[in-house]
């Protein structure tokens, strides 16, 4: 069981806020790149008669619907529950640099408590190829590359694996439409399209996933993960949605539940900044700079 330890929530929050503030302050001195947000794309003519074609169209359009935000910084709390209900709490920050063609770059960093502060994971996605992952441990001040065989391992005791740290890359799955259903979300019944994705890339711990796409705004409401033997391994539920800049949907709450162990990891996002150029600098009121590749190197991982 996880040892119970009462966290200082004020410290958890202030640590993550100070890091986000540092990133935002550093970005204010550079040129803005993000510019205006793209319009909502028009949906294609769906081939509903063919489950394979329809499933691929749903996944591809949902992916295109959420493109054009350029970069993202979020901070919040992560709570790890063991099978007996005991828990530990951490604060974290997450930075993403969008690249719809080549693959996003992502850093997840723990800010507290002290024993895990500074531990960080860097992901370079590669569309159609194996992603690159690195882990930084402050205790030995070294960056370790995560091999393909270890991508299915737990990320620092959470129910998320290193594979889960990557965003869903549509081109890396073979899709098939399953059915229409409803899902309770934030007090309402939401119509969803259930689509199956079978990974076509190496170094995966899953035989297939089931994605529940919101029929009205194309956000992913739920993802179910099945292990190599076909067992329903995990479910990730997303809720507490916000419509940022009246264009992009972001969930403030993520719950990844492991059905085989009874463990779960809950994420509560307290701040989300989407496209930094749309947030004026507190110093001069000018648009902030967007993140760039220099923030997503193994050297930056050690900051």
C-alpha positions in Angstrom: 0.0 0.0 0.0 1.1 3.6 -0.5 2.2 5.2 2.7 -0.2 7.9 3.7 1.3 11.4 3.9 -0.6 14.6 4.4 0.5 17.1 1.8 0.8 20.8 2.3 -1.6 21.9 -0.5 -0.5 25.5 -0.3 3.1 24.4 -1.0 2.0 22.0 -3.7 0.2 24.8 -5.5 2.9 27.5 -5.0 5.7 25.3 -6.3 3.8 24.7 -9.6 2.7 28.3 -9.9 6.3 29.6 -9.4 7.6 27.4 -12.2 4.8 28.4 -14.6 5.4 32.1 -13.6 9.1 31.6 -14.5 8.2 30.2 -17.9 5.7 33.0 -18.6 8.1 35.7 -17.5 10.9 34.3 -19.6 8.6 34.1 -22.7 7.6 37.8 -22.4 11.0 39.0 -23.7 10.8 37.1 -27.0 8.8 37.5 -30.2 5.3 36.1 -30.5 4.8 33.4 -33.0 1.4 31.8 -32.4 -0.8 34.5 -34.0 -4.6 34.0 -34.5 -6.4 30.8 -33.8 -7.6 28.7 -36.8 -11.3 28.5 -37.6 -13.3 25.4 -36.7 -12.9 23.0 -39.7 -15.8 21.8 -41.7 -16.6 18.1 -41.2 -16.1 15.7 -44.1 -18.8 13.6 -45.7 -18.6 10.6 -43.5 -18.8 7.1 -45.0 -21.1 5.6 -42.4 -21.6 2.4 -44.4 -18.0 1.3 -43.9 -17.0 0.9 -40.2 -13.3 1.0 -41.0 -13.5 4.1 -43.2 -16.0 5.8 -40.8 -13.8 5.1 -37.8 -10.7 6.5 -39.5 -12.7 9.6 -40.6 -13.9 10.2 -37.0 -10.5 10.0 -35.5 -8.8 12.1 -38.2 -11.4 14.8 -38.1 -11.3 15.0 -34.3 -7.6 15.3 -34.5 -7.8 18.1 -37.1 -10.5 19.9 -35.0 -8.0 20.2 -32.1 -5.1 21.5 -34.2 -3.7 25.0 -34.3 -3.2 25.9 -30.6 0.6 26.1 -31.0 1.7 25.5 -27.3 0.3 24.8 -23.9 1.3 25.1 -20.2 -0.7 23.5 -17.5 -0.2 23.1 -13.7 -2.1 21.2 -11.1 -2.3 18.3 -8.6 -1.8 14.6 -9.1 -3.2 12.2 -6.6 -2.1 8.5 -6.6 -4.5 6.0 -4.9 -3.5 2.5 -4.1 -5.9 -0.4 -4.1 -6.9 0.2 -0.5 -7.7 3.9 -1.0 -4.6 5.4 0.6 -3.1 8.2 -1.4 -0.2 10.5 -2.0 -0.4 13.9 -3.7 2.0 15.7 -6.0 2.0 19.0 -7.9 3.1 19.0 -11.5 3.6 21.2 -14.6 3.2 20.2 -18.2 4.5 22.0 -21.3 3.6 21.0 -24.9 4.9 22.4 -28.2 2.5 21.4 -31.0 3.7 20.0 -34.3 0.8 18.4 -36.2 3.1 17.1 -38.9 6.2 15.7 -37.1 4.8 15.2 -33.6 4.5 17.2 -30.4 7.1 17.8 -27.8 6.1 17.4 -24.1 7.7 17.9 -20.7 6.0 16.7 -17.5 7.7 17.9 -14.3 6.9 17.2 -10.6 7.2 20.3 -8.4 6.5 18.8 -5.0 6.7 17.1 -2.5 10.5 17.4 -1.9 11.3 13.7 -2.5 10.1 13.9 -6.1 10.7 17.6 -6.9 12.4 18.2 -10.2 11.8 14.7 -11.6 10.8 15.2 -15.2 10.0 13.3 -18.4 10.6 14.6 -21.9 8.8 13.2 -24.9 9.5 13.8 -28.6 6.8 12.3 -30.6 7.5 11.0 -34.1 4.5 10.4 -36.3 4.6 6.8 -37.6 7.8 6.0 -35.7 8.8 5.2 -32.1 8.7 8.3 -29.8 11.8 9.3 -27.9 11.5 9.5 -24.1 13.9 10.7 -21.5 13.7 10.8 -17.7 15.6 13.2 -15.5 16.3 12.3 -11.8 17.7 15.2 -9.7 19.1 12.8 -7.2 21.9 11.8 -9.5 21.6 14.8 -11.9 21.5 12.5 -14.9 19.1 12.2 -17.9 18.2 8.6 -18.8 16.8 7.6 -22.1 13.7 5.3 -21.9 14.2 2.3 -24.1 11.3 1.0 -26.2 10.9 -2.0 -23.9 10.4 0.3 -20.9 7.8 2.6 -22.5 5.1 0.4 -21.1 6.4 0.8 -17.5 4.7 3.1 -15.0 5.7 6.7 -15.0 6.9 7.3 -11.4 4.4 5.1 -9.7 1.3 6.5 -11.5 -1.2 4.6 -13.6 0.2 6.4 -16.7 2.9 4.7 -18.6 5.6 6.5 -20.6 3.6 5.5 -23.6 0.6 7.3 -22.2 2.6 10.6 -21.9 2.4 11.0 -25.6 -0.6 12.6 -27.2 -2.8 10.3 -29.3 -1.3 10.1 -32.8 -4.1 9.1 -35.2 -1.7 7.8 -37.9 -0.4 5.2 -35.4 -3.7 3.3 -35.2 -6.0 1.3 -37.4 -9.5 2.5 -36.7 -13.0 1.0 -36.8 -16.3 2.5 -35.8 -18.1 0.5 -33.1 -21.4 2.3 -32.3 -23.1 5.4 -30.9 -23.7 5.7 -27.1 -24.3 8.2 -24.3 -21.9 9.0 -21.5 -22.6 11.0 -18.3 -20.4 14.0 -18.2 -20.6 17.0 -15.8 -24.2 16.3 -15.0 -25.4 15.8 -18.5 -25.8 12.8 -20.9 -23.4 13.3 -23.8 -23.8 11.6 -27.2 -20.6 9.9 -28.2 -19.1 7.9 -31.1 -17.2 4.8 -29.9 -14.2 4.0 -32.1 -11.7 1.2 -31.8 -8.0 1.8 -32.5 -5.5 -1.0 -32.9 -1.9 0.2 -32.6 0.2 -0.3 -35.7 3.5 0.8 -34.0 6.1 -1.2 -32.0 6.7 -1.0 -28.2 3.1 -0.7 -27.1 1.5 -2.3 -24.1 -2.0 -2.3 -25.6 -3.7 -4.6 -28.0 -6.4 -2.0 -28.7 -8.0 1.1 -27.3 -11.6 2.3 -27.4 -12.1 6.1 -27.7 -15.4 7.8 -26.9 -15.6 11.0 -29.1 -18.1 13.7 -28.2 -20.5 13.7 -31.2 -21.0 17.5 -31.0 -17.5 19.0 -30.3 -15.2 16.0 -31.1 -13.3 16.0 -27.8 -12.3 12.7 -26.3 -14.5 12.0 -23.3 -13.1 8.5 -22.4 -10.4 6.1 -23.4 -10.4 2.4 -22.6 -7.1 0.4 -22.8 -6.9 -3.3 -23.4 -3.7 -5.2 -22.6 -1.9 -7.7 -24.9 -4.1 -10.6 -23.7 -7.3 -8.6 -24.5 -8.2 -7.8 -20.9 -9.7 -4.4 -20.1 -6.7 -2.9 -18.3 -7.4 0.8 -17.7 -10.0 3.5 -18.3 -9.2 7.2 -18.5 -12.1 9.6 -18.0 -11.9 13.3 -18.8 -14.3 15.9 -17.3 -14.7 19.4 -16.0 -14.3 20.8 -19.5 -13.4 24.4 -20.4 -13.7 26.1 -23.7 -10.5 28.1 -24.1 -10.5 31.2 -26.4 -14.0 30.0 -27.5 -12.1 27.5 -29.8 -10.4 24.6 -28.0 -11.7 22.3 -25.3 -9.6 21.2 -22.4 -10.5 19.0 -19.5 -9.5 20.0 -16.0 -10.0 16.6 -14.5 -8.4 13.3 -15.6 -8.9 9.9 -13.9 -6.9 6.9 -15.0 -8.2 3.7 -13.3 -6.5 0.4 -13.4 -9.2 -2.4 -13.3 -6.7 -5.2 -12.6 -5.0 -3.6 -9.5 -7.7 -1.3 -8.2 -5.3 1.6 -8.3 -6.0 5.0 -9.9 -4.3 8.3 -10.6 -6.3 11.6 -10.6 -5.2 14.8 -12.2 -6.7 18.2 -11.4 -5.5 21.0 -13.6 -5.6 24.4 -11.8 -4.2 26.6 -14.6 -4.1 26.1 -18.3 -2.4 28.5 -20.7 -3.2 27.7 -24.4 -1.2 29.6 -27.0 1.0 31.9 -24.9 0.8 34.7 -27.5 -2.8 35.2 -26.5 -1.8 36.2 -22.9 -0.4 39.7 -22.6 2.7 40.3 -20.6 2.1 41.7 -17.1 5.1 44.0 -17.7 4.3 45.8 -20.9 0.9 44.4 -22.1 2.5 43.0 -25.2 1.8 39.4 -26.4 3.9 36.8 -24.8 6.3 34.7 -26.8 5.3 31.1 -27.7 7.4 28.2 -26.5 10.0 26.9 -28.9 12.3 23.9 -29.4 14.8 25.2 -26.9 12.4 24.4 -24.0 12.2 20.7 -25.0 15.8 19.5 -25.0 17.5 17.2 -22.5 19.4 20.2 -21.2 16.2 22.0 -20.5 14.9 18.9 -18.8 17.5 19.5 -16.1 16.4 23.1 -15.2 
